[in-house]
Structure formats: C-alpha cells, structure tokens
Amino acid sequence: MSQSLVDDQAEAALGLARPVGSGSPADPAPPAGIRRVLRFLLRRPGLLLSAVVIVLVVLAAFWPDLFTSQDPLKGVPTQNFRGPSGSHWFGTDELGRDVFSRVVHGAQLSLKATLIAVLVAFVVGGLLGVVAGFVGRWVDDVLMRFVDVLLSIPALFLSLALVTALGYGTVKVAVAVGIASVASFARVARAEVLRVRQAVFVEASRSCGARWYSVLGRHVLPNAAGPVIVLATLDFGTSILSVSALSFLGYGAPPPAPEWGTLISDGRNYLANAWWLTALPGLAIAATVLATNRVARALDGEWARQR
C-alpha cells in the first residue's frame, strides 16, 4: 500500500478528507450576514435608493471636490441667471455662481450642524432618560416634569428662543436644535430602561450580587439602545429641516456661506424668472430627509422582521 493511500485513509478516519476534484480549496463564500443584508436591500429598491442618496450626501459633505471643481463663492456676472444645463447642472444665481457647487459645498455646513444637533439630543436626552428610568423615585419625577415642560413648547419656537439667546452661527443653531429635541430622546430612553430593568436576566444579575453599574453597563444600556438609535436616525431628517428653517430665517452662517436654508432664502426673490434657485436646493433637502426617514423605518421594523 502506497504512502499517499495511507495518508488518505488517515484523513478520512479523522474527518479531514480532501474535497473531491482538483484538490484546491474552494473560493470562500460571502459571510451569511453580508448576503442577508444584500438580499434585504435588493428586495427593497426604495431603501437601496435612499441608502445611495445618504452616501452621496455624506461624500459631498466631506469630499465636495468629488462632485464639482467650481468655486461656490466665485461668480461670473456675465453668466447670471443661466438655467440648468450641461455646464451648470443647477443653473447659476444672480451673481453668476454655480448653484450645484453651492449645494454640494453647503452640504458640509448643513450636515455638520445636523450631526451636532443629533449628538446633543442623543447624549443629553439619553442621559436624562437613563437616569430617570434607572434611578426612579423622586429623581424620575423631577426629570420627567422638566421633560414635560420641554414637550409643551413647539420645537421650532424653542429653537428660535435658544438661538436668539445664544447668537447667530452654524454651531449655535445646531445646539439650539439639539436642545429642542432632548425631550423626545429622554422619553424613549426612559421607557426602554424601564422595560429592560424589569427583565428576568436583569433580576437574575442583581440576585447574583452584581453592582448597579455593572447591571447598567452590561445589561440595561446595550438592550435599551436600539430604539434610541432608531430615533436618532429619524431625528436626523427632522434636524435637517430645523437647521434649514433657521438658516432660511437668517440665523445660520452669514453670507456668502452656502447653507441649504440660505440658498432657498436667497432665491425666493427670483422665483418669477429663476425657479431653480429655490426648487433645486429644496429638492436636495427633501431627498435627504426622505432618504433618512426611509432608512430609519427600515431599521425600526423591517430589518427586525426580516431577521
């Protein structure tokens, strides 16, 4: 009996027999998680389109030169009020500036303000909700009464009051919008902490003598974070609208900064002869908001049901 035959029999006995064929290992298949995500996206063209829109907006915010090489602040007076064309996709404004380049570079300012607003609402609101839900007793009563006061004030009015007190500017607008959204995050975080705190595994952990910070960090927070993250995705679209509204009213970055709300505000005086100055930046805002809401809806229920 040859040595190769002996080796084959030994491998077969150990469950290590080589695959039949050429003897070369097969190409590794994609992980099951990646295949599930791809199948989930391909079955929902609207969700796939929304994800593409969000990716394009993020790329425009961080690398605007990928989309345009024109200076958003430089105008050519002889080319003012040119309609959308191959050389100027979104036309030109009253000073001959390319509107598409201004929308692309304006994504950086608007997205920066939106991220700050969502981060402020997520951190402050989540902290209030976690403390109120986990500690309970009089702490819960005091914090929730404060949250009720915030909920009783319309978010836009509260943002206007805060930005008037803080002053003008992109960051101050973002902080004002974030504080106005704290109440909703606090409510959701508190409800989730109360739900998880009464779970069987949390009671078992406490009965085993685990410290309160260990229970909070290892059990409560990881299991209560999901709905709060989904709310942050939903609030992203709402914050874009709020930041754009305050910029439209003149509270954002001073001209000639191309914030999305400022672009619409500047173009409203020329609606009769240059509709693209307001319609196309408004379409960019609407597409971004709808895309983020679609992704948030998928994260909220569709993905969980698919799994």
Disulfide bonds with the S-S distance in Angstrom:
none
